[in-house]
Amino acid sequence: MKTKKVFIACVLAIASVFYINQSNAQTKAGLAEAKKAIAASNGIYFSSFVKNDANIFADRYADDCIILAPNSQSFKGRKGAFAFFKLGYDAGLRNGKFITEDVYGDGVNYVTEQGQWQSIDDKGKVTDDGKFLVLWKKTPAGWKMFRDSFSSNHPAAK
């Protein structure tokens, strides 16, 4: 009887280790997939301003997104993404750059991206820079920005 209990305990321990290793492999694969999708999306993001194409911009975001811009109300959903694009374009934004510093999460449904950004005008001059946190959501259409929060490294204009 005692031998049977030891055997069952050993089998359960081995199964647990296998499950944990399998789960870690899935997490690594999911996170790698998310990082690749984020890099691709970030590579397209500012082309929307170069081309004055709000659809490119809005397509980076989930349908239920919220853009949490500083010194402003939140911009919600696809309609909000279009409004935020117009606000940036009308302010002279024509290009920019994202520098991803890290991506956190399990890669299953959500991941968080942390990084730095730069805004560039039509003359190629950096007009602002700052930091961001973006919560990405895996949707049927792929990884999309779900919550976008950012701030400038400079004091607000008075």
C-alpha positions in Angstrom: 0.0 0.0 0.0 2.8 2.4 0.9 4.6 1.6 -2.3 1.5 2.4 -4.3 1.2 5.8 -2.6 4.8 6.6 -3.3 4.4 5.5 -6.9 1.3 7.7 -7.3 3.1 10.7 -5.7 6.0 10.2 -8.1 3.7 10.1 -11.2 1.9 13.2 -10.1 5.1 15.0 -9.5 6.4 14.1 -13.0 3.1 15.1 -14.6 3.2 18.5 -12.8 6.8 19.2 -14.0 5.7 18.2 -17.6 2.6 20.5 -17.3 4.7 23.4 -16.0 7.3 23.0 -18.7 4.6 22.8 -21.4 2.9 25.9 -20.0 6.2 27.8 -20.0 6.8 26.8 -23.6 3.4 28.1 -24.6 4.0 31.3 -22.7 7.3 31.9 -24.5 5.8 31.1 -27.9 2.8 33.4 -27.2 5.0 36.2 -26.0 7.3 35.8 -29.0 4.3 36.0 -31.3 3.0 39.1 -29.5 6.4 40.9 -29.7 6.6 40.2 -33.5 3.1 41.5 -34.0 3.8 44.6 -31.9 7.0 45.4 -33.9 5.1 45.0 -37.2 2.2 47.3 -36.0 4.6 49.9 -34.6 6.4 49.8 -37.9 3.2 50.8 -39.7 1.8 53.2 -37.1 3.5 56.5 -38.1 3.0 55.8 -41.9 -0.6 56.8 -41.3 0.6 60.4 -40.6 3.1 60.3 -43.6 0.2 59.3 -45.8 -2.5 61.2 -44.0 -4.5 57.9 -43.8 -6.5 57.6 -40.6 -7.5 54.0 -41.5 -3.9 52.8 -41.1 -3.9 54.5 -37.7 -7.2 53.2 -36.5 -6.4 49.6 -37.6 -3.6 49.5 -35.0 -6.3 49.6 -32.3 -8.9 47.2 -31.0 -12.5 48.2 -31.6 -13.0 48.7 -27.9 -9.7 50.6 -27.4 -9.2 53.6 -25.1 -6.5 56.1 -25.9 -5.5 57.8 -22.6 -3.8 61.0 -23.9 -2.3 63.5 -21.4 -4.1 66.7 -20.7 -7.2 65.5 -22.6 -10.3 63.4 -22.4 -10.1 59.7 -23.3 -10.6 58.7 -26.9 -12.8 55.6 -27.1 -13.3 53.0 -29.8 -12.7 53.3 -33.5 -14.4 56.7 -33.6 -12.1 57.9 -30.8 -9.0 56.6 -32.7 -10.1 58.6 -35.8 -10.6 61.7 -33.7 -7.2 61.3 -32.0 -5.5 60.8 -35.4 -7.1 64.1 -36.7 -6.0 65.9 -33.6 -2.4 64.8 -34.1 -2.4 65.4 -37.8 -3.9 68.9 -37.4 -1.2 69.6 -34.8 1.5 68.9 -37.4 2.4 65.3 -36.6 3.8 63.8 -39.8 6.0 60.9 -38.6 7.5 59.4 -35.4 9.3 56.6 -33.8 8.6 54.0 -31.1 11.4 52.4 -29.1 10.1 49.3 -27.4 12.0 48.6 -24.2 10.1 45.6 -23.0 7.0 43.5 -23.4 5.4 41.8 -20.4 2.8 39.1 -20.1 2.0 35.6 -20.9 1.2 36.2 -24.6 -2.2 34.5 -24.3 -4.8 37.3 -24.3 -3.0 40.5 -23.2 0.6 41.8 -23.0 1.9 45.2 -21.9 4.5 47.1 -24.0 6.7 49.7 -22.3 8.8 52.2 -24.3 9.8 55.6 -25.6 8.3 57.6 -28.4 9.2 60.6 -30.6 6.9 62.9 -32.6 8.3 64.3 -35.9 7.0 67.2 -38.0 7.0 67.7 -41.8 10.6 69.0 -41.7 11.9 65.9 -39.9 12.3 67.8 -36.6 11.5 66.0 -33.4 8.8 68.1 -31.8 8.1 66.0 -28.7 9.3 62.8 -27.0 8.1 60.8 -24.0 7.3 57.4 -22.6 4.3 55.0 -23.0 2.6 51.9 -21.7 0.3 50.0 -24.1 -1.9 47.1 -23.1 -2.2 44.9 -26.2 -5.2 42.6 -26.7 -5.3 39.5 -28.8 -8.3 39.8 -31.1 -9.6 37.7 -34.0 -7.8 40.2 -36.2 -4.5 39.8 -34.3 -2.7 41.8 -31.6 -4.3 45.3 -31.3 -3.7 48.2 -28.9 -6.4 48.0 -26.2 -5.3 50.7 -23.8 -2.7 53.3 -24.9 -1.3 55.6 -22.3 1.6 58.0 -22.8 3.1 61.2 -21.6 5.7 63.8 -22.7 9.1 64.1 -21.1 8.5 67.9 -21.2 6.3 70.2 -19.2 2.9 71.0 -20.6 2.7 74.3 -22.6 1.1 77.1 -20.7 
